[in-house]
Amino acid sequence: MLSKLYDFIIRKHLEILTVIFVGVSLLLLSRTENHVVLVLQTRWQDFTSVIKKPLIEQEHKRRVMEENRQLRKDVFLLKRELAQAQSLMMENQRLRDMLGFRDTSKYELLPALIVYKGFKDGTNIITLNRGKRDNVKENSVIVNKEGLVGRVIAVGNRSSLAGMIAEPEARLSICINPVRVYGILKWHHGNTFVIDDIPTSVDVREGWTVMTSGLSEIYPENIPVGRITKVTSSENGFTYLIEGEYFVPFKNLREVFIFIHDR
């Protein structure tokens, strides 16, 4: 090891001496205050500043980029917190609306949460977090604050399955207000329905409301169902083809009420 170091010093002795000389000269110059030395020091500072400037700018750029990354992260976290707060506010408002609806309803209502939405045996179904222990029975009526949702089709101890009126096989006996004419409502598509075979001798208008008729063995009368949006004559000219929209937004449905016994 020492021999290699010695050989290196012998081979590079001129370069080593030059570096030492320059270093000593600069050290002496830095401690001298005559005019020539000051000029040299100033030029040296100018030279080194040219070299240092890109390095300083690069460091500044790196710090700015790091600050930007942190700021973007903080903005994302703040947006997420804001979205969570808005979601909680909306949920609280829905719950307050539900409580107000329950307190003013003439029916005895049991609040329930929808824990699953799906499609089974050709039927749109929802799973509710209420069952036999809550006195839920088969064919118990389900509503929300906007109107009729459907009925319970199967009951377990802690949960139940329900079918909604907005599905292809559903049929509902209804009454059109204010004329009190009766008909059968069928799901059409999306959140819309149709009513057939209402005679044109009866005055039916857009904007009128559709309620349950009370002629069904399951649904009590006067539960809101929807609103008429279009009235046209059918091909035979003797009946109307009536289209409407459900009051209940089935796609966004999250909470419901169950009639815990029929009235």
Secondary structure, DSSP 8 states (H G I E B T S, - for coil): -HHHHHHHHHHTHHHHHHHHHHHHHHHHHHT--SHHHHHHHHHHHHHHHHHHHHHHHHHHHHHHHHHHHHHHHHHHHHHHHHHHHHHHHHHHHHHHHHHHHHHH-SS-EEEEEEEEEEEETTEEEEEES--GGGT--TT-EEE-SSSEEEEEEEE-SS-EEEEESSSTT-EEEEEEETTTEEEEEEE-STTEEEEEEEETTS---TT-EEEE-S-SSSS-TT-EEEEEEEEEE-TTSSEEEEEEEESS-GGG--EEEEESS--
